[in-house]
Every structure is written in structure tokens, then in C-alpha cells.
Amino acid sequence: MRYLGGKSRLMRHIGPILQSEIDKNGICEYIEPFVGGCGSMDRIRCGRRVGLDGNPYLITFWEELLSGYVPPDCISEDEYNNYKRKIKRGDFSTDRLEAAAIGFAGIACAFSGSWYAGYSKADGRNRCAEAKRAVLKQLDKLSEVEFIYADYKKSHEYLTRRAVIYLDPPYATVPNLYQGSNIKYDPKEFWEYALFLSTLGHIVYVSEYTSPDDPRIACVWSKDVKVCAHQISTKKRVERLYKVNGVAYN
Ligand SMILES: C[S@@+](CC[C@H](N)C(=O)[O-])C[C@H]1O[C@@H](n2cnc3c(N)ncnc32)[C@H](O)[C@@H]1O
């Protein structure tokens, strides 16, 4: 499913790096603290896989999808706007299937897969049906993933042993881009937490454009990419993968 900032297109590069860490170190746990649209999660094979996100509707959508929820073929603009109003009122739906539909619509029908950014009706395509087909394709590769609505800073609490951790946070240049997450994200605190995770002995990787100048953070892969800034213009960026290697506490 198309998701703003999703890594599905980059996973043919990043995926093998993460997978080889899992395989060569005999790792049985893998966690993504910013799981989003599962564009990266669905490429990784590991005994236990955990995905966290600060968007409760998105997490409910993935949980329900794994339990048999089938997304609709079509969501009208009126339905989409009703869902949007519900979220604005702040009443998280206790009806799990409705919450799942809200999570799906907020991405599937939205411009650029950006959370309720505007109902996408460009070129007469049925975005909803396209997204439905895409998530049903992803489904096979997500079986038994544990989805958790939580702050990324709680990630270590969900691990039981040494893990590979892939952090794909909001870019520091646009930290408030993910309006669906109702948990604050501060890029400055982020790197401290990534270093903390590595001091616990975990194998930690981060996707970002830039990092602090710190000898414990090394860029291990990069690629020039074009990002859509507006409907009409694109900007060039360098997408980077960093390995974070803190010194363990005694
Ligand atoms: C770049 S996207 C992740 C994309 C994902 N790797 C993919 O391929 O689909 C960043 C995600 O971080 C989530 N997020 C933002 N702040 C968060 C927080 N404090 N804790 C957990 N997740 C958060 C957003 O809801 C969004 O889904």
C-alpha cells in the first residue's frame, strides 16, 4: 500500500543488509518501532517480528487485517470526510472494524498515502481498490507480526532477547508530517534513544537523510532519490541507512 515515507521501493537495497544481520548473527527477534505501512516489515524473515506505531487506527487496521478483515473496494468522499471528522473529535472508535476502516481510508484514499491529507480522485483511478489489492498481497508476508500501538521509545520493553531493530522515523526536516500519530516525535531525542538501544546490545539501523556527527553512527548505504514536494515539483534528497554502534553499559 502506498504510504507517505514508506520504504517498499528501497527495500531491495536495505532489506538484504537487515536480513544478513539476522541470518549471520542467529537473531530471532526483529522490531520496527515506526512500522507505518509495513513497506519494510513485509520483506524481513525472522522468528518473531514486532511492529510499533503511534497511529492507533493504523495499528488496529493491521491487527484486524491479520484477523480476517477485508478492506472495502470503494470509500466515497463523504464516508472519508465523516471518518476524518470522527478523528478530529478525538473519539477513538471502540468498534474495532470501524477503527480498521478509518485506518485504511486515511491512507488508501488520501493523496500520496498521506494521512487524511485530502481525498485522492486524480485521473479517475480507484485508489481504494488499488490499495486493497496491495495490502492483500502484503498479507501473506505479515502473518504473525505483532502490532503494537506505542511510542517508539518503549521498543526495548517489548524485546526478550538480542534483536535487529530497524528505525524508520519521520524525517527530521518534517517531524510533524505524520498527523495520524498522536505521540510526540522529537528528532533530537530520537538519536539518543537509538544509541541507548545499541548500548543494550541490539543491532540498530536507522533510515534518515542526515545524522548527528558522532563516531558511533556510521552511514552504511546511500542513494539519491527524488521526493515529491508538491503535486507538481520534486526535490532531490540522499536517502541513507545508518548503523548505530554505542558502547555497552557495564
Ligand atoms: C517514515 S514512516 C514509516 C514507514 C514504514 N517504514 C513503511 O515502509 O511503511 C514513520 C512512522 O512513524 C510513526 N510515528 C510518528 N511518531 C511516532 C512515535 N512517537 N512513536 C511511534 N511511531 C511514530 C508515524 O505514524 C509513521 O507511520
The ligand as an ORCA input file, in Angstrom:
! r2SCAN-3c Opt
* xyz 0 1
  C       8.522      7.021      7.710
  S       7.051      6.340      8.395
  C       7.441      4.603      8.489
  C       7.265      3.938      7.148
  C       7.470      2.426      7.139
  N       8.849      2.042      7.340
  C       6.988      1.852      5.818
  O       7.802      1.410      4.999
  O       5.768      1.856      5.599
  C       7.123      6.898     10.079
  C       6.028      6.361     11.009
  O       6.313      6.824     12.339
  C       5.088      6.917     13.057
  N       5.354      7.720     14.275
  C       5.498      9.070     14.394
  N       5.794      9.395     15.680
  C       5.844      8.238     16.382
  C       6.135      7.901     17.742
  N       6.423      8.837     18.660
  N       6.151      6.590     18.108
  C       5.864      5.615     17.198
  N       5.587      5.862     15.885
  C       5.575      7.161     15.499
  C       4.120      7.510     12.042
  O       2.771      7.239     12.376
  C       4.590      6.826     10.740
  O       3.796      5.687     10.479
*
